[in-house]
Amino acid sequence: MKVKKESSRIIKPTYEGTPPPNTSYTPLSVFDKVTYDDHMAVIYAYRPPTPPNTALELGLVKALSVYREWAGRLGKNDEGDLVILLNDKGVRFVEASAECTLDQAMPFQPSASLLALHPSWKGVEELVQVQLTRFTCGSMVVGFTAHHLVADGRSTSDFLVAWGRACRGLEIDPTPSRDRGIFSPRDPPRFEFEHRGAEFTSKKIKKDYPYIDDIIMDDVVVHRVHFSYEFLAKLKAKASAMNGTNKSYSTFESLVAHLWRAITKATSLGGFETTRVKISVDGRARLNPRVPTEYFGNMVLWASPSAKAEDLLREQLPHAAKLIHDAVSRVNNNYFKSFIDFASYKAEEEALVPTTDANKSALYPNLEVASWLRFPFYDVDFGGGCPYIFMPSYLPREGTMFLLPSFVGDGSIDAFVPLFRDNLASFKQICYSLD
C-alpha cells in the first residue's frame, strides 16, 4: 500500500466573539501525571460517499474551540510544573492519497503498513495530528494521534464524536467537564493502600524488562483474534460456573481470563514464575461523588491480578476470572481517594516516578490490557455515516493487548495481541480452546 502525502499544515481553533486569552494553562491532574507520556494512534475507515476534506477541516476547527487543550502544547508554569499551555498553536492536518482501493488494502491486519495512515508522533510538539487518506474507490481513512498526558481513551473518543457532530453542523453536546477540584486530597490525608510499586516507583529501581534497543522489532508480531458472540457466550458461562454467587462474571473479565491463560501457556512460562495482568480501570463511575462521564482528562488507575504460572494453568478458567474480578473490584472509591492523597503528598516528597513506561517493547512475563469496549469510537460520523472499521494503529509492544468491538457489529470482539513470533503458532492453536 503506497500512500502519498500531498499537504501538511497547522490548523487552529476559531472562536465566535472575543477569543479566550492564549496565555492561560491547565495543570496536569494527579491522574494525568501517572499515565503514559506518549501518543496513541487510531485508524478509522469510511466507505463512500464521504465528506470533502474541507468539511472535516472546518469541523475540526470548531471542535478545537471547545476542546482547547488539543490545540495547545505541553510546557511548564512558573513553578516548573508540567502543564497544558492553552496557546492555540494548533494541530497537524495532513492530506494524503493511496494508489489502491480500500478493498485492496483490506482487511487492515496489524502491520507496519498502518503507520503510513497517520503522521509520525516521534519528536512532534503537536498534541493532536490528523491524516485524511483518500483511496481510489472513494473511501477515506482518518488516522488520528493524540498525546495521552492530555486525555484518556474515554475523553479522546468524546472529542472525536464532537468533531463528527461539528462536521455535520450539529451543536457539540455535551461539552467537556473540567472541574479538577474534585481531585483535592482529604484533610488529613489517608493512605489506605500501597501505591509504591503500583502507580509509583523509585527512580533508583533498575528496569526489569528489555527495551526497544534490546529487541529486534521483527521478533514481535501483532495478531488480531476475532471472538464471535457465540464463543464469548460460552466463555462467559464457563468462567462463571461455580463462582459461588448468582452473578456472572462480565464478558470482559471472562475474555481477559481466557487470554491470560492462553498466552501463559503459549509462552511456556516457568511454573513458579509470577505473571500479572495490568488492567485499566476508569474511575468516573467509581469515585463518590461520581465524576461526570464527560470529564476531560485522564481518570484511570490499574488493577493488577497476579498468579503463579502453574496455578493459573492448573486451575480452570473460573479461577483466573475470579482473580481478575476481585482485583478490579478493589480499585474502588476508597482506592482512588487513597491514590489522590498519596499522589498529592507522598509522591513528590519521596521523589517517586510513575511506573508507566511507554518505551518497554516487552512486558514478559506480564500482560497489559486496554479495553475500548465501552467507548463511543464507532459513533464518529463526519457526515457520511459511521466508520466501516475502527482499530488501533500498529503497536508491536509484546504483552500489550487491545480489546474493541468488532466492526461486524454483532456483539463480537476483536483482540489485538502482540506476541513474540516464536510463540504465535502455539497461541493460534489454543486461543479458541475452551478446555
N, C-alpha and C positions, 0 to 999 in steps of 0.2 A: 504494500500500500504506500504509494508515493503521495506525500502531502506538500503542497507548495504554499508557503506563507506569503500573502500578497500585500498586506499592510499591517502596521503595528503602531498604535498611538495611545496616548493617555487621554481618558475622558474623566470629567469632573462633575460633581453634582451641581445642579442649578436650583435656585430657590424662588418661591413666589414672595415678593416683597423684599424686605431688608434681609440679607443673608446673615446667618449667625457669625459671631467672631471666629476667626480661624487661629486664635492663639490659645484656646482652651484645650483641655485634655481630659481623658478618662483614665483614672488609676486602675491598674490591674487588681482584681479581687484575689483573695486567698486561693480561690479555685483556679483562676487564670494562671497563677504563678506555679502551680504544680502539674499543669498539663504539658503536652508535648510542644517544645519550642521548634515547630516545623510547620510546613504547609501540608494540607491534604488536597487530593485531586479526585474529581469525579467526572464521569462521562455520561452525557445524555445523547440519545439518538432519536431523531424525529423523521417520520415519513412525510412525503409531500401531501398536500401543499403546506409550505412553511412560510412564515412571515419574512420580509426582507431584513437584511442586516440593519438598515436604518431604524426599523421599528424596535429591534432588540436593543440597539444603542440608546434610543430615546427612552425606552422603558428603564434601562439600567441607570441612566442619569436621574430619573425620577426616584427610583428605589434608593439610590445613594443619598438623596437628600433626606430620607427618613432613617437610613442606616449609615450615618456619617462615619462611623468607626472604620468601615471598609475602605473609605476614600482617604483615610489618614495614614499615618506612619507610626511605627514603634520608635520610641525615643525615651528620654529621661527628663524628669522635672527638676526643679532647683535643688531638691533633696537627694537627687541621684537615683530615685526610684524609677523602675521601668513603667512607662505609661503609653497609652494610645494618644498620639497627638492628633487633634481634630483640625488639621490644617488644610483639608480638602485638596491634597495634592493629586488625588485621583487614582484610577485603576487602569491596568493594562488591557487594551482591547485589540485583539488580533483577528484578522480575516484571512481565511485560507481556503484552498480547494484540493480535492483528491481526484486523481486520474482514474477513477473506477466508480462503479455503482455501490450503494450501501450493501446490497446483497452479496456482491463480490468480496466485500470486506467482512461480511458476517459469517458465522456468529462471532462476536467480539470475544475471543478467548483471551485469557490473561497472558499477555506477552509484551515485550518491549516495544512493539509497534504502536501500542496505545499511547506511548509518550509523545508521539508526533501529533496527537489530537488535543494537546493543551500546552501552554507555554511552560518552559522550564522554570522551576522556582529556585534554582540554585543561585544564591547571591543577589536576589532581587529585593528591592525595598518596597514594592507594591504589596499590599496586604491581600488584594484580590486580583486575579488575572482571568480573562475570558478569551477563548478562541472559538470562532464560528467556522466550521469546516463544511463546505458545500460539496456534495457528491454529484456525479454526472446524471443521476436519476432524479435529482431534485431534493433528495433527502439532506438533512442537516444534522451535524453533530456539534453539541455545545460542550467544550472542555472547560472546566471551572477549577481554579485553585484558590485556596483561602488559608490564611495563617491561623493555626489552631489556638494561639495565645489570645486571639480576639474573641473566638466563639467556638462552642462545641457543635456537634452534629445537629442537635435539635435546633439551635439558633440559626445555623447556616442553612438548614432546609427551610426554615421560616423566611429567611431573606430571599432564597431562590423562588419560593412561592410568591412573595411580594413583588419580585422582579417580573414574574409572569403576569400578575394582575396589572401592574403598571403598563406592560406591553399591550394589554387588552383594553386599556382605558378605564380600568376599574380603580376604585379607591383602595389604598393599602390599609387593610383592616383584618386583624387587629394590628396596632402599632407596637413596636418593641417596648418592653418594660425594662427600666434601667436602675431601679432603686437598689443600690448596693448597701444601703443602711441596714438591710435585713441580715447582713453578714457580720454585724457588730458582735464582738466577743462578749461573753457574760461577765458580770462583775459580782463576786470574784470569778475568775475562770475555773473551769473544772476539766481536768484531763482524765477522762474516764476510760480511755482506750490508749493502746500503744500505737503511736503514729511514726515512731522511728522504725525504719525498715518497711513501712507501708507506703506512706506518701513522701517521707523524708529519709535521707541518709546522710552520713558524714562524708565530707569531702575526702577524708583520708582512706575511706574504704576502697580497696582495689576493685577494678572492674572484673566481674566473674566470667563474662561471656565474650566471644570473639567479635571483632568489629569488621566493618566493610573492608578495610585494608587487609584483613587477615583471611578473607574468604573470597574465592573466585565467584563472582555473581552467578555464573553459569551453573554452579553447584546447587542453586536453589531454583525450584520451579513452582509456579503458582497454578494450582489445579482447581478448576471450578467443578463443584459437585452439585448436581440437581437432585433435591429430595422432593418427591411427589407428595401431594396431600395425603394420599393413601398410606405411603410409607411413614409419614410423620404421625398419622393417627395411630398406627400400630406401635411405633416407637414410644409415643406418649403413654399408651396403655400399658406397655411392658415396663416402662420406667416407674409408673405409678402403682404397679402391682405390689401389694403387701407393704405399703408405706405407713401403715398404722393409722391412717386418717381416711376420711371420706372425700378428701380434696385431692385432685390430681395435680401432679407437677405440670408446669407450663410446657408448651411446645419448645420454647427456648431452652429451658432447663434440661429437658429430655434430649434435645439435639446436641447441646454442648456436652452433656454427659457421654453421649454416644461418640462424638468426635474425640473427646479426651481419651477415651479407652481405645478407640481405633488407632489414633496417632501414636499413643504409647506403645501399642502392640506392634505397629508398623516400624517404629524406630528401634525396636528390640532394646528398650531401656532396661538397664540392670534392675533386678528385683528389689534391691534395698535402696535404690535411688529415689529421692523425693521429686515428684513432679507437681506443679501447681498451675492453676489457670487464673489469669488476671481478667476480671470481668467488669466492664464499665457499668456503673450504677448511677442513674440520673436522680439527683436529689430534689427536683422540683416538687414531686408529689410526696417526698419523704420528710421534708422539713415541716415543722409545726411552729408557726402558721405556714401553710402551704405557699410555695413560691409560684407566681403565675407561670403558666405554660409558655407564655410569650416573653419570659425573661431573656434578655440578650446578654450573652457571655458564656462562660463555662460554669457548669453546675454538676460536675461529675466527680465521683470518687470510685474506688475499686474494691470489689470483693476478691479474695484470693484463696479459694479452697485448695487444699493440698492432700496428697496421699502418697504412700509408698507404691511404687510401680506394681509390685507383686500383689498388694492388697487391691489395687484398682482393677487388676485383671482377674484375680481370683474371685472376687465378689461379682455379683451380677449388676446389671445396669441400674437397678433402683438404689444401690449403694452410692454410686457416683452422682446420681441425680439428687440424692439427699444431701451429700456434701455440698453441692452447688446451691441447692435451695437454702440450706442453713446459713451458708456464708453470705449469700446475697441478703437474706433476712436480717443479718446482724448489722448491715450497713443502713441503719435506720436513723430516725431523728436524733437520738442520743449520740450516735456515732458522728453524724455531720456536725452537730454542735460542739462536740469534743474536738473535732478537727479544726473548726473555726477558732476555738480558744487556743489550741496548740500552735496553729499557724500564726496567730496574731502575737503570741507571747514567746514561745519557746524556739521556734524555727530560727529566727534571727539571732536570738540570744546564744544559741548553741552553734551558730554558723552552719546550719543544715542546708542541704540542697535537695531538689526533687529527685525521686527515684526514676521518674520517666526519662527515657533516653532514646531519641529517635535515631541515633547513629548505630544502634545494635543491628547487625544483619542476621543474627541467630539468637533465639531465646532458649534453645535446647538446654535442659530437658523440660523447660516450661512452655506454656502457651499463653496467648492473649487473644481475647475475642471482643470484637466491636459489633454490637447489634444495631443494625439500621432498620429493624423490622417494623418499628412504630413511627418512623419519621415520614413526613409527607413528601418524600422526594418524587413520587410518581404524580403528584398534583401540580408539578411545574409545567404550566401551559402558557406558551408565549403567543398564542393566537391561532395555532394550527392543531391544537389537541395535545393530549398528554404524551409523554415520551414512549417510544416503542421499546427502548432499552434504557436502563439505568444501571451503572456499575461503578465500582471504584477503579481508579487507574492502576497501572502495574506497580505493585509494591512487593518485590522479592525479598521479604523480611521473614525468614524462617520462623514459624510459630505464631505469626500474627494473622488471625482469621477475621474475615468479614462475613456477616450473615445479613441477607437482604431478601425482600420478597421477590420471587421470580417475575420476570416481565410477562410470563404466561398469564398471570392474574387469576390463578385458580387455587390460591392458598398454598402453593408450593414455595420452597425456599431454595435459594442458591447460596452455597457456602464457598468462599474463596479461601483455599487452604494452601499456604506456602510450605513446601517440604524440601528437604534435601533430595536431590534427584535419585539417589540410591534407595530412598525409602518409598518412592512413588508407586512402583509396581505392587509392593506389598499392601500399601494403603488402598489402592484400587480394588484389590481382591477382597478386602474386608469392610469397605466403607458402607456397603449395603447389607451387611450381615446383621441379623437380629439376635445372633447367638451371644 
